[in-house]
Amino acid sequence: HGAEDPAGPETWIVRAGGSGDDIPTDVIVRSDGSIVMVGCTSPGDSLEEPCTFWMATLSPSGEVMSNLVANGVVLEGVMGSPRVAALDDGGAMIASPVRPEESGDIAVWLARLDAMGSIVGQEVVGGPGDETGLDLAVRHDGGFVLAAASESFSDSRDIWIVGLGEDGSIAWQVSAGGEGSEELPRVLEDAAGNLFLSCSTTSFGSEDTDTWLIAIDPGR
């Protein structure tokens, strides 16, 4: 529905979702002006229970173009926080924590979407522990970099940093952390191709939770 913006021209407001709980976790604007929003949807009363992946695509004017619920992709309650990155061809790359098996560990579901929002490739990656708290960024060479809080590399939670090719395959990976826990990673690439990652840490700094900033070798 349209709404008059007191500061200027008319804007729009759209309600997207179903009869259950729908929690958005990331949103991007693609090169054509369309909007992709991803999140977690649950038919029940609580997102503490496993929910499913949800994605809505909106036109630049706010019209809902597609509303996808991937019933086969089960997310782990509030830990299921999908991230989305825009591609130059109008598509998108999705990264989301999933539990492939009912009693298994939490892994990362990677899915590449075309400009129409259809899944054209997907893969599940991860180690022997849980991988949660994701972030995802597109690199200038067409690849991606994924960051996750991981329990696969030590007795505590470290940051798992993964370089992905254009098809989503793993090109390189490294873990970083200390004796405490590192969580909530955020990753980006600057115009020169340098990678930077920030996260919370209890391994370094004071006795409380601090912020840790990492510069990653741009040759990776």
URNORJO-V535264 format. One record per residue. N is the residue number from 1. PSI is psi in whole degrees, -180 to 180 (NA if undefined). OMEGA is omega as a letter, one per 40 degrees, with the letter a starting at -180 (* if undefined). NEAR is the number of other ideal C-beta (glycine too) atoms within 10 Angstrom. Layout:
# URNORJO-V535264
n=<N & N>
psi=<PSI & PSI>
omega=<OMEGA & OMEGA>
near=<NEAR & NEAR>
This chain:
# URNORJO-V535264
n=<1 & 2 & 3 & 4 & 5 & 6 & 7 & 8 & 9 & 10 & 11 & 12 & 13 & 14 & 15 & 16 & 17 & 18 & 19 & 20 & 21 & 22 & 23 & 24 & 25 & 26 & 27 & 28 & 29 & 30 & 31 & 32 & 33 & 34 & 35 & 36 & 37 & 38 & 39 & 40 & 41 & 42 & 43 & 44 & 45 & 46 & 47 & 48 & 49 & 50 & 51 & 52 & 53 & 54 & 55 & 56 & 57 & 58 & 59 & 60 & 61 & 62 & 63 & 64 & 65 & 66 & 67 & 68 & 69 & 70 & 71 & 72 & 73 & 74 & 75 & 76 & 77 & 78 & 79 & 80 & 81 & 82 & 83 & 84 & 85 & 86 & 87 & 88 & 89 & 90 & 91 & 92 & 93 & 94 & 95 & 96 & 97 & 98 & 99 & 100 & 101 & 102 & 103 & 104 & 105 & 106 & 107 & 108 & 109 & 110 & 111 & 112 & 113 & 114 & 115 & 116 & 117 & 118 & 119 & 120 & 121 & 122 & 123 & 124 & 125 & 126 & 127 & 128 & 129 & 130 & 131 & 132 & 133 & 134 & 135 & 136 & 137 & 138 & 139 & 140 & 141 & 142 & 143 & 144 & 145 & 146 & 147 & 148 & 149 & 150 & 151 & 152 & 153 & 154 & 155 & 156 & 157 & 158 & 159 & 160 & 161 & 162 & 163 & 164 & 165 & 166 & 167 & 168 & 169 & 170 & 171 & 172 & 173 & 174 & 175 & 176 & 177 & 178 & 179 & 180 & 181 & 182 & 183 & 184 & 185 & 186 & 187 & 188 & 189 & 190 & 191 & 192 & 193 & 194 & 195 & 196 & 197 & 198 & 199 & 200 & 201 & 202 & 203 & 204 & 205 & 206 & 207 & 208 & 209 & 210 & 211 & 212 & 213 & 214 & 215 & 216 & 217 & 218 & 219 & 220>
psi=<145 & 151 & 140 & 122 & 119 & -18 & -4 & -139 & 172 & 140 & -179 & 154 & 130 & 138 & 122 & 127 & -178 & -150 & -14 & -160 & 129 & 117 & 113 & 142 & -14 & 155 & 142 & 160 & 124 & 172 & -26 & 4 & -9 & 161 & 134 & 125 & 132 & 159 & -157 & 133 & 141 & 133 & -13 & -158 & -4 & 132 & 4 & -21 & 160 & 138 & -176 & 159 & 138 & 137 & 135 & 137 & 128 & 147 & 167 & -24 & 1 & 4 & 132 & 112 & -34 & 152 & 95 & 130 & 114 & 90 & -22 & -4 & 100 & 120 & 162 & 80 & -138 & -13 & -17 & 82 & 87 & 147 & 152 & 140 & 137 & 145 & 154 & -26 & 7 & -7 & -165 & 156 & 132 & 139 & 131 & 141 & 135 & 161 & 99 & -33 & 151 & -38 & 12 & -178 & 163 & 124 & -172 & 124 & 122 & 129 & 132 & 132 & 145 & -177 & -19 & -3 & 8 & 144 & 120 & -6 & 144 & 155 & 150 & 126 & 156 & 173 & -160 & -10 & -171 & 142 & 112 & -179 & 58 & 159 & 156 & 137 & 148 & 138 & 160 & -22 & 6 & -9 & -166 & 162 & 131 & 139 & 139 & 151 & 121 & 144 & 18 & -12 & -10 & -180 & -17 & -173 & 120 & 177 & 126 & 120 & 126 & 127 & 130 & 143 & 178 & -28 & 2 & -1 & 150 & 122 & -37 & 162 & 151 & 151 & 152 & 138 & -179 & -153 & -23 & -149 & 140 & 129 & 177 & 56 & 149 & 133 & 146 & 162 & 135 & -179 & -23 & 0 & 6 & 139 & 137 & 140 & 136 & 152 & 168 & 150 & 144 & 8 & -28 & 156 & -139 & -175 & -14 & -180 & 130 & 177 & 136 & 126 & 130 & 134 & 130 & 138 & 118 & -14 & -11 & NA>
omega=<i & i & a & i & a & a & a & a & a & i & i & i & a & i & i & a & a & a & i & i & i & a & i & a & i & i & i & i & a & a & i & i & i & a & i & i & i & a & a & i & a & i & a & a & a & i & i & i & i & i & a & a & a & i & i & i & a & i & i & i & i & i & i & a & i & a & a & i & a & a & i & a & a & i & a & i & a & i & a & a & a & i & a & i & a & i & a & a & a & i & a & i & a & i & a & i & i & i & a & i & a & a & a & i & i & i & i & i & i & i & i & a & i & a & i & i & i & i & a & i & i & a & i & a & i & i & a & i & i & i & a & i & a & i & a & i & i & i & a & i & i & i & a & i & a & i & a & i & a & i & a & a & i & i & i & a & i & i & i & a & a & i & a & i & a & a & i & i & a & i & i & i & i & i & a & i & i & a & i & a & i & a & i & a & i & a & i & i & i & a & a & i & i & i & i & a & i & i & i & a & i & a & a & i & a & i & i & i & i & i & a & i & a & i & a & a & a & i & i & *>
near=<7 & 10 & 9 & 9 & 10 & 5 & 6 & 7 & 6 & 8 & 11 & 13 & 8 & 14 & 7 & 17 & 14 & 12 & 7 & 15 & 17 & 20 & 15 & 17 & 18 & 20 & 13 & 16 & 12 & 19 & 11 & 9 & 10 & 20 & 19 & 23 & 21 & 25 & 25 & 25 & 23 & 21 & 12 & 11 & 9 & 10 & 20 & 12 & 13 & 17 & 26 & 18 & 23 & 27 & 25 & 22 & 22 & 21 & 13 & 12 & 10 & 14 & 11 & 14 & 13 & 13 & 16 & 15 & 16 & 18 & 9 & 7 & 21 & 17 & 27 & 19 & 16 & 15 & 21 & 29 & 22 & 25 & 22 & 22 & 20 & 17 & 19 & 9 & 11 & 15 & 18 & 23 & 23 & 24 & 27 & 27 & 25 & 24 & 19 & 13 & 9 & 7 & 5 & 12 & 15 & 20 & 23 & 23 & 24 & 23 & 23 & 19 & 23 & 14 & 15 & 11 & 18 & 11 & 14 & 11 & 14 & 14 & 15 & 12 & 19 & 21 & 17 & 10 & 18 & 21 & 25 & 21 & 22 & 26 & 24 & 24 & 19 & 20 & 18 & 10 & 11 & 12 & 18 & 24 & 23 & 26 & 28 & 32 & 24 & 29 & 20 & 17 & 18 & 15 & 8 & 15 & 25 & 25 & 28 & 27 & 23 & 24 & 19 & 23 & 14 & 16 & 12 & 19 & 13 & 13 & 13 & 13 & 15 & 14 & 16 & 19 & 23 & 14 & 10 & 18 & 19 & 27 & 19 & 17 & 23 & 14 & 23 & 14 & 19 & 10 & 6 & 7 & 12 & 12 & 20 & 14 & 21 & 17 & 25 & 17 & 22 & 20 & 16 & 13 & 12 & 7 & 7 & 6 & 14 & 14 & 11 & 20 & 10 & 17 & 9 & 18 & 9 & 12 & 6 & 14>
